[in-house]
Amino acid sequence: MEVLELSAVALAPVIFIMTYIYLRDEYEREPLKYLIVTFVLGVLAAIPVIYIGRFLQTTFNIDKDGGFEQLIIYSFFVVAFTEEWMKYLVLRWYNYPHKEFDEPYDGIMYGSAVALGFAAIENLLYVFTSEGNGLEIGLFRMFTAVPAHATFGVIMGYFVGKAKFLPKRHPFWERMKGLFAAILFHGLYDYFLFLGNTYLAIFSFTALGIGILLAQRAMKLHASISPHREDDSPFA
């Protein structure tokens, strides 16, 4: 029974947010099979992230408890960069060339799918490897880490979706905007949490709140320019 409870707490926010973003695509929703594949690739992306993170820490002697500079490097480089880069690789090399990626909002949809796949496995690991307080950790992450991963995925996906349909032939820098925006918000969110100071943690949630507002705006903007949108208004 405990296994079911912990699994439900870990996965419920993932399912809820994924459904919310999916339903915001009002005009032509993505085939579920491609979203599921993207989600699974997000889960699998966690494996190289673990090993790359350990390699970076060992090679460059990075210690998150080693002071101000070390914590910044750990937050932005070891954690944020490696996690968002792996998500970007899935989005760029699996979703981006796919024929089903046929409107800007699809970048948001696939970006959130890969991010929530990563969040799902991360959540399960946290709740099942904690020492007796998995439920409390799951409930905390339900309102923090899971929405954060989804937000980073939406922001990255917004720029990737925009890049694919730019009239000019230089989409690379637009995609990079998405990657680095996700790294920036992720790094800020993690850094102030890793400080372990209750008062400074407010800056983590401020970064998350701003990110959520931007993600909401991104979804609205891309939905409004969908080529599949049909406006029945005689004044359109």
JORA-V619772 format. One record per pair of residues at least 6 apart in sequence whose ideal C-beta (glycine too) atoms are under 7 Angstrom apart, sorted by the first residue. I is the first residue (numbers start at 1). J is the second residue. Records with the same first field share a line. If there is no record, write none. Layout:
I->J  J
This chain:
5->135
6->127  128  134  135  138
9->127  135  138  139  142
10->123  124  127  138
11->120
13->142  146
14->116  119  120  146
17->116  146  147  150
18->112  113  116
21->108  109  112  154  219
22->29  109
24->219  223
25->105  109  223
26->223
27->226  228  229
28->103  228
30->100  106  109
31->100
34->98  100
35->109  113
38->90  94  95  110  113  114  117
39->113  116  117
40->117
41->90  94  114  117
42->87  90  113  114  115  116  117  118
43->117  118  120  121
45->86  87  90  118
46->118  121  122
48->86
49->82  83  86
52->82
53->78  79  82
56->62  77  78
57->78
62->70  73  74  78
63->70
64->70  71  74  194
71->191  194
72->191
75->187  190  191  194
76->183  187
79->190
80->183  186  187  190
81->183
83->118  186
84->152  156  179  182  183  186
87->114  115  118  153  156
88->156  179
90->114
91->110  111  114  156  157  160
92->175
95->101  110
96->160  164
101->110  164
103->226  227  228
104->161  162  165  222  225
105->161  222  223  226
106->161
107->157  158  160  161  164
108->154  157  158  161  218  219  222
110->157
111->153  154  156  157  160
112->150  153  154  157
114->153
115->149  150  152  153
116->149  150  153
118->149
119->145  146  149  150
123->138  141  146
126->137  141
127->134  137  138
128->134
130->137
147->208  212
148->189  208
151->185  208  211  212  215
152->182  185  186
154->215  218  219
155->178  181  182  185  211  214  215  218
156->178  179  181  182
158->178  218  222
159->174  175  177  178  181
160->175  178
161->222
162->174
163->171  174  175
164->171
166->174
185->207  211
188->207
189->204  207  208
192->200  201  203  204
193->201  204
